Amino acid sequence: MSDSLLHYLRSQKIDPAPILSRLEQVDHPLCRWLQQQLGEKKRPLLVGINGAQGTGKSTFSKRLQILLREERSLQSMTLSLDDYYLGKSARRVLSERVHPLLQRRGVPGTHDLVRLNHQLERLFRIQADEQIALSCFDKASDESADERMWRCPPQGLDLILFEGWCVGVPPQPVEALVQPINSLEVRLDPDRQWRHFVNEQLAGAYRTLFSRMDVLLVLQAPGMASVVEWRALQEEKMRALQGGGMTPDQVVDFVRYFERLTRHMLVEMPQLADVLLPVGEDHQLDSIHLCQELNPCC
């Protein structure tokens, strides 16, 4: 394991031993495969990374960046869907116009896709000596961070790792929206207006965005119970590192906002993935499965 990767894992209070034991089975073959997908592309390869909350997308993206740079001499960066949330004031307007549940950020329809597509297009066309600034979201203020805090991509960009919990997710069939799936939908979305709006977003602007991806990696959780457990673990780590964070009961309430699409993802995404990465009950990646007819993985 490289010193850079080891330092990053320790800084995040992540035990490096399980990851080290799986580098040869998962990380190294994946890096080789991603390099093969570059081919003759004239722009950076856009790699979608999908995974339910708590599956470890951010950590996975960071370790991919390090290994791609140090073992493949490839420059990459992570573009997070979370950095393109609409701010609380914009979501307040949306909640008044469409549905009160849209005041909470997270579901499709609560992102600034105009800005995301604009910045993605600039990344596709970036010149060797060009500098551009990319959005980041300040979750403390619940608004996009001041532009002075935006970050610049590395020079000679080869890959963009585009991660987000709903990246690549297709809309549900309309008939699947009829029955509520939890108490939140029973109480707060009895007329189905919220879930229809979210579904329409997936069928429209989000589908257009996701169609720009060259490949899709899916971190597949074992089931809904693991998603809740891992999200609670995330909050526990946040409290340890930064203070704050949700209690276990608050996590259960929070996950209900995303349960419909999460359950939909658990069924649908393995069929849509180019590379499927099952996450075990121990929260580790154990294997890698090439799903589509692309260049071989190993």
N, C-alpha and C positions, 0 to 999 in steps of 0.2 A: 504494500500500500504506500502511495506517495506521501511525503511529509505534508503536502498541501491538503490532501484529503483527510489525513489523520488529524491535522490541526482543525479543520472545519468541523469534523464530527465531534471532537472534544469540546469545541466552543459551543456546540449545540447540546452538550451533555448526552451524546449518543454513544452507546457502547460500540466501538469499531469492530470487535471480534466477529459478530455475526455477518457483517458486511464483508469483512476480509475473507471469510470462509466461502463466500458466494461470488467473488469477483470473477473467477474463471468460468463459472456456470452461467452468469447473468451479464455482468457489466462489460467484460471484455468482448464477448461475442456481439453484444448489442452495439458497442462502439465500432467494431469492424463492419457490422451490417450498415450502420448509418453512414459510414464513410463510403461504402459501395453505392448508396443511394444518391450520392452527390452527382455522380456521372458527369455529364457535360453541362450541368445547369449554369446559367448566366447570373443567377441570383442566389441568395442564401436559401438553403433547404428549410422549409417550414415544417417543423415536427410537432404535431399536436400531442399533448400528454393529458389524458383523461384519467380521473380517479375520484371516487367518492371522498367526502370529507374525512380527513384523518388517515388516508392511505399513504401519505408521505410524498406527495408530488413535489413539494418545494425542496425537500432534502434530496430526493431522487434527481431532480433537475440539476441541483448544484453539484452533486457528485458526478453526473454525466459531463457537465461543463469541465470539471477538473480533469477527468480521465480523457476526454476528447482532446484537450489542450496538451496534456503531458504525455500521452501515449500515441496520439494520432496527429499531433501538430495542427489541430483544427480549432479555429476560434468559434466559439458559440456564446450565446447569451440567452437568458430566460426572459420571456415576455409573459407576464401573468395577467390573466383576465381580471383578477382582483384589482389591478392598478387602474382599471377603467370603469370603476363604479361611478354612477351618477352620485353627486354629493347630496347631502340631506335636504338641502333646499330644493334641488331639482326633483328629488324623489317625493317631496311633500306635494309639489305641483302634480306629479304623476299620480300620487295616491288620491288626490282630490278629483282628478279628471277621470281616473279609471277605477281604482279600488284601493281602499285603505291599507291592505296588506302590502302594497308596493312601497310603503314607507320603509320597510325593512330591506336592506340591500341583500343581494345574493342570487335571486332567481333571474332567468332570462327576462329582459325588459328593464333591468335596473343597471345596465351598463351603457357607457357612452361609446357605441359602436362607430359613430362617425369619426371620433378622434382616433379610435383604435385602428380603423381601416386606413385613415390618412397616415398615421405613423408607420403602419405596416408597409404601406406603399413606398414611403420614404426609405425604409430599411431595405426593401427589395432593390431600390435604385441607388443606394448609397455608393459614393465614389471613395476611392482609397484614401483620399486626404480630407474627406468631408466629416464634419461633426454634426450630429443631431441630438436633441434632448428628448427623452422618452418619459411619459407620465409615470407618476407613482401616486398611490393613494394613502392618505394619512388617516388610519382607522381611529386614531384618538380624537381628531376633530370631525371625522366623518365627512371629509371633503377631499378633493384632489389636492395634493401637496402644492405648495408654492413652486413656481417654475424654477426657482433657484435650487430646489432640491431634486429636480429631475436628473436622470442619469444618462450617460452617453454609452453607446455600444462600443465594443472593441474594434480596432481597425482590422480590416481583412476578414470580415464576418463570413463564416462558412455555413453556420446553422443557427436557426432561431428555434428555441425550445418554448413552445406556446402552451403553457399549462393553465388548467382551470377545471373545477369540479364538473362543469357541464360541457366542456369542449368536445365537439363532435357528436353531441347527443341529438338524435332525430326527434321530431314531434311524436306524440302519442296518437293513435287512432282516436277520432272524436268520440266514439262510443265508450272508450276507456275513461272518459272524463265524467261520466254520468254519476257513478257512485263515489261518495267521499271515502278516503282511505284512512282518515284519522279524525280525532276529535277537533283538531283545528279547522279542518275543512267543514265539518258539521256545523261548528259554531260561527265561523267567520267567513265562510264562502258557500252559504247554502244555495245561492243561485248560480254557482259555478263560474261566475264572471272572472274571478282571479285566475283560476286554472285554465280557462279558455284563453285569456290574454297571454299567459306564459306560453301556452302551446302554440299560439299564433306567432309569437316572436321566434320560437324555434323553427317554425315552418317558413319564416320570411327572412329577416335580416341576419339571424344567427346561422341559418343554413347557407346563406350566401357567403358569410365569413368563413365558415368551416370548410366550404368547398375550395378555399384557397390553400388548404393544408396539403402537403405532399405525402406525408405518412402520418399514421395515428398510432400512438402507443397507449395501451390501456392497462392501468394498474387495477386489477380486479379483486375487490374485497370478497371474503367468503360469504357475507350476508349482511343484512341490516343490523343485526345485533353487534357485529364487529364495528360497523360504522359508528354507532353510538358510543361504544367502548373506546374506540380510538380517538374520537373527537373529544371525549372527556379527558383522555390522556394528554392531548394537545393542550387543553386548557390548564391541566395540572403543570405541564412543563412551562407554560407561559407564566403561571404564578411564580414558579421557582426562578425563572430568568428575569422577569420584568415586574412582577406583582400584578394584581388584578386577575382577570380571567373568570369564566363562568363556573358555578358550582355544578355538580353532577345533575341535580334536578333541573337547573337552567339549561344544561346541554340537551336533555331529553326534550324540553319544550322547544328549544331552538331547532333541533333536527326535524321536528314535525313540518317546518316550513319547506323542507327540501326532500321530505320522505317520498312524495309521489315520483319525482324525477329520479331519485336515487334507486328506488325499486325498479323503475323502468330501465335505468342504466344497467343494473345488475343482470337483467335478462338480455338486453339488446346489444350492449357494447362488445361482448366477445365476438359477435358475428360481424361487427364493423371494423374491428381492429386489424391493423397490419401486423402489429406485434402485441401479443397478449402476455402480460406479466402478472401471474397470480400472486397475490399477497397472502401468505399463510396465516394461520391463527396466531403465530408468534410474531406477526407484524413484519415478517421478512420476505423478500423476493427469493423464491426457491428455484424458479425455472423460467425459460423464455420460449415462447411458441410463435413461430412465424405463421400468420394466418392467410395472407394474401399472396398472389403470384407476383412477387417482386424478386429482387436479387436474393440469393440464399443467405441465411443468417450466419452461417459459420464456414 
